[in-house]
Amino acid sequence: MQFDKNKNVFVHRWYPFVEGYSKEFIEDILNELPFAPTCALEPFCGSGTTPVELQNHGIKCYSFEVSPFMHLLSTVKLGRKYNVETFAHYVKAVTNKLSRTSRNIRKIETLPFGDTIVKREYSRKWNFHDTAIDGILDIRHAIRTIIDDDDYKNLFTIALASIIVQASNMFRNGKCLSYKKGWETRIFNRKEIHNFFLDKLNSIFAEDIRIISQENPTVHNSEICYLGDVRKSIQHVPDGEIDLIITSPPYLNSRDYTDIYMLELKVLQLINSHEELRALRKNTLRSHVQVSYERITPIDNGRLKACLSEMSNNTSKTWNSDIINMICAYFEDMQFLFSAFSKKMRKGGVIYFNVANSAYYGVEVPVDYIIADIAESCGFRVREIRKARDLKTSPQQSDKIGKLRESVIVIDY
Ligand SMILES: C[S@@+](CC[C@H](N)C(=O)[O-])C[C@H]1O[C@@H](n2cnc3c(N)ncnc32)[C@H](O)[C@@H]1O
């Protein structure tokens, strides 16, 4: 299921997204369905695997994504209005511009916001060496000033996004960004950064644009890929129209996607202040503790209550009531979503819901079983909980809990 398989696949390879699933996951579902779906829903779009693959199969798909970066990535991958000549024209123009960059780019392009972006007088660590960020600002400036068509501007912005971590001093380390080994001495010059970008454009982007320019999609899922919190915006989907939902929500693992994609959000100026950052986090599904929520009463579910009670028996000095509140909030969000799905779906529709179990305070939370209960309480029938693979637990839980099940819940309406 893992996105890893997509890393050499047409369009999906434009930006490697660790938390996504493979296109085969979607294809296998389409092959096993006893009917031809006509209208699908993906509430947690991420890098767009579901709407992109369904578009490739001519299936309409409403999708929602709260992160402006992931939303941009998905709409660019869904766009498909690019042609070889215009693409080549802009590559040439941007290449020319990058051969004559301004000596002091920071006078015309603002640095991303935040104290850790570049070295300051008292910093011990910084995200980019000066020459690397200047190279990135050169590219951002060239895209902004040379390209006068939004579709291509966004396409080139994704090519820039795909080299940001490579150009930085960081790497994605599970739940967070960490510093690369030897980052202090590995310093890219401006030209090297330009070349990372131009190489990407001239290789995989150019190859894929050649294929895209011969395509003629029958559906355009980019027009129904919405930016925002699905809990607030699912009303865009007409009632009773959906016959297929394929999705993988954030897992109950305290991982905040805003943190993991922070460099892209800041460098592309999609987030420009702490207030904007807080607002984005507040709109994400409640699967992390980066923002605090009001006290939540657990939903009426026996398995959840049993877990919470066992956790409270294991109380130690590491007890954090925000975690308990997050667990309660997560299932409240799930209940809200399944109740909304029941309005949007048509009888006979199917949901494929990819989740993983979690562990806190030495207790395993059977997320798949609890979500299955929630689905049944909202009028669905759970056909099967299919095990996908085992995941490692966090080091704090590993002595008490073995592996954690990742599964796909197959649900009929
Ligand atoms: C596991 S990823 C989805 C991956 C996707 N299946 C793929 O293959 O790329 C979950 C996504 O849900 C998004 N998300 C979190 N809270 C959301 C919300 N309230 N509304 C919409 N999207 C949300 C996250 O930003 C993240 O991109």
The ligand as an SDF file (V2000), in Angstrom:
LIG
                    3D

 27 29  0  0  0  0  0  0  0  0999 V2000
   -2.6600   10.1660    5.5830 C   0  0  0  0  0  0  0  0  0  0  0  0
   -2.7390   11.6680    4.7040 S   0  0  0  0  0  0  0  0  0  0  0  0
   -3.6090   11.2070    3.2480 C   0  0  0  0  0  0  0  0  0  0  0  0
   -2.7210   10.5860    2.2350 C   0  0  0  0  0  0  0  0  0  0  0  0
   -3.3580   10.2890    0.8870 C   0  0  0  0  0  0  0  0  0  0  0  0
   -4.1540    9.0840    0.9450 N   0  0  0  0  0  0  0  0  0  0  0  0
   -2.2720   10.1300   -0.1900 C   0  0  0  0  0  0  0  0  0  0  0  0
   -2.0970    9.0500   -0.7510 O   0  0  0  0  0  0  0  0  0  0  0  0
   -1.5600   11.1220   -0.4480 O   0  0  0  0  0  0  0  0  0  0  0  0
   -3.9390   12.5850    5.6010 C   0  0  0  0  0  0  0  0  0  0  0  0
   -4.1740   14.0050    5.0800 C   0  0  0  0  0  0  0  0  0  0  0  0
   -5.3000   14.5550    5.7880 O   0  0  0  0  0  0  0  0  0  0  0  0
   -5.1010   15.9590    5.8450 C   0  0  0  0  0  0  0  0  0  0  0  0
   -6.0350   16.5090    6.8710 N   0  0  0  0  0  0  0  0  0  0  0  0
   -5.8850   16.5570    8.2130 C   0  0  0  0  0  0  0  0  0  0  0  0
   -6.9490   17.1240    8.7850 N   0  0  0  0  0  0  0  0  0  0  0  0
   -7.8180   17.4400    7.7850 C   0  0  0  0  0  0  0  0  0  0  0  0
   -9.1020   18.0700    7.7590 C   0  0  0  0  0  0  0  0  0  0  0  0
   -9.7070   18.4730    8.8780 N   0  0  0  0  0  0  0  0  0  0  0  0
   -9.7050   18.2380    6.5620 N   0  0  0  0  0  0  0  0  0  0  0  0
   -9.1000   17.8290    5.4080 C   0  0  0  0  0  0  0  0  0  0  0  0
   -7.8630   17.2610    5.3710 N   0  0  0  0  0  0  0  0  0  0  0  0
   -7.2390   17.0550    6.5470 C   0  0  0  0  0  0  0  0  0  0  0  0
   -3.6240   16.0810    6.1850 C   0  0  0  0  0  0  0  0  0  0  0  0
   -3.1370   17.3780    5.8640 O   0  0  0  0  0  0  0  0  0  0  0  0
   -3.0180   14.9840    5.3060 C   0  0  0  0  0  0  0  0  0  0  0  0
   -2.5800   15.5130    4.0790 O   0  0  0  0  0  0  0  0  0  0  0  0
  1  2  1  0
  2  3  1  0
  2 10  1  0
  3  4  1  0
  4  5  1  0
  5  6  1  0
  5  7  1  0
  7  8  2  0
  7  9  1  0
 10 11  1  0
 11 12  1  0
 11 26  1  0
 12 13  1  0
 13 14  1  0
 13 24  1  0
 14 15  1  0
 14 23  1  0
 15 16  2  0
 16 17  1  0
 17 18  1  0
 17 23  2  0
 18 19  1  0
 18 20  2  0
 20 21  1  0
 21 22  2  0
 22 23  1  0
 24 25  1  0
 24 26  1  0
 26 27  1  0
M  CHG  2   2   1   9  -1
M  END
$$$$
